[in-house]
């Protein structure tokens, strides 16, 4: 999309597999300017960020399933209920 300046919808509507293969063949021979510039200045893309851990443990999910999706109280979370000691 960034190389050809099309929107997602335009790509989905107009870019067929043979057209994509033809574009890739052209780009292999004549790379887009932004790719040439990135290679010239030595740009390296950042490494992908690791997936963030879930805020719920598998045990917590199991408790919710077992409770039938009922309101979760402090007892279920392993702590006291709000307002109770």
C-alpha positions as CSV (number, residue, x, y, z in Angstrom):
1,X,0.0,0.0,0.0
2,X,2.7,2.5,0.9
3,X,4.7,1.6,-2.2
4,X,1.8,2.0,-4.6
5,X,-0.1,4.7,-2.7
6,X,-3.4,2.7,-2.7
7,X,-5.8,2.3,0.2
8,X,-6.6,-1.1,1.7
9,X,-9.9,-1.2,-0.2
10,X,-8.2,-0.4,-3.5
11,X,-5.7,-3.2,-2.9
12,X,-8.5,-5.7,-2.0
13,X,-10.6,-4.7,-5.0
14,X,-7.9,-4.3,-7.7
15,X,-4.8,-6.2,-6.7
16,X,-5.0,-9.8,-8.0
17,X,-2.3,-12.4,-7.4
18,X,-0.9,-12.0,-11.0
19,X,-0.8,-8.2,-10.6
20,X,1.0,-8.6,-7.3
21,X,3.5,-11.0,-8.8
22,X,4.1,-8.5,-11.6
23,X,4.6,-5.6,-9.2
24,X,7.0,-7.7,-7.1
25,X,9.0,-8.5,-10.2
26,X,9.3,-4.8,-11.1
27,X,10.2,-3.9,-7.5
28,X,12.9,-6.6,-7.5
29,X,14.5,-5.0,-10.6
30,X,13.8,-1.4,-9.7
31,X,13.2,-1.1,-5.9
32,X,10.9,1.7,-4.6
33,X,12.8,4.8,-3.6
34,X,12.0,4.5,0.1
35,X,13.6,1.0,0.1
36,X,16.7,2.3,-1.6
37,X,17.0,5.2,0.8
38,X,16.5,2.9,3.8
39,X,19.3,0.6,2.5
40,X,21.6,3.6,1.7
41,X,21.3,5.0,5.2
42,X,21.5,1.6,6.9
43,X,18.1,1.7,8.4
44,X,17.1,-1.5,10.3
45,X,13.5,-2.0,11.3
46,X,12.9,-2.3,15.0
47,X,12.4,-5.8,16.4
48,X,8.8,-6.7,17.0
49,X,7.7,-6.2,20.6
50,X,7.0,-9.4,22.4
51,X,3.4,-10.1,23.1
52,X,2.3,-8.7,26.3
53,X,1.2,-11.2,28.9
54,X,-2.5,-11.6,29.5
55,X,-3.8,-9.7,32.5
56,X,-5.7,-12.9,33.5
57,X,-4.0,-16.1,34.4
58,X,-5.4,-19.4,33.1
59,X,-6.6,-20.1,36.7
60,X,-8.6,-16.9,36.7
61,X,-10.2,-17.7,33.3
62,X,-11.1,-21.1,34.7
63,X,-12.7,-19.5,37.8
64,X,-14.8,-17.3,35.6
65,X,-15.9,-20.2,33.5
66,X,-16.8,-22.3,36.6
67,X,-18.8,-19.4,38.1
68,X,-20.9,-19.2,34.9
69,X,-19.5,-15.7,34.2
70,X,-21.0,-14.3,37.4
71,X,-19.7,-11.2,39.1
72,X,-16.2,-11.8,40.4
73,X,-15.8,-11.1,44.1
74,X,-12.6,-10.5,46.0
75,X,-12.9,-14.0,47.3
76,X,-12.6,-15.4,43.8
77,X,-9.6,-13.2,43.2
78,X,-7.9,-14.5,46.3
79,X,-8.4,-11.3,48.3
80,X,-11.0,-9.7,50.5
81,X,-14.2,-8.2,49.2
82,X,-14.3,-4.5,48.7
83,X,-15.2,-2.9,52.0
84,X,-14.8,-6.1,54.0
85,X,-11.8,-6.9,56.2
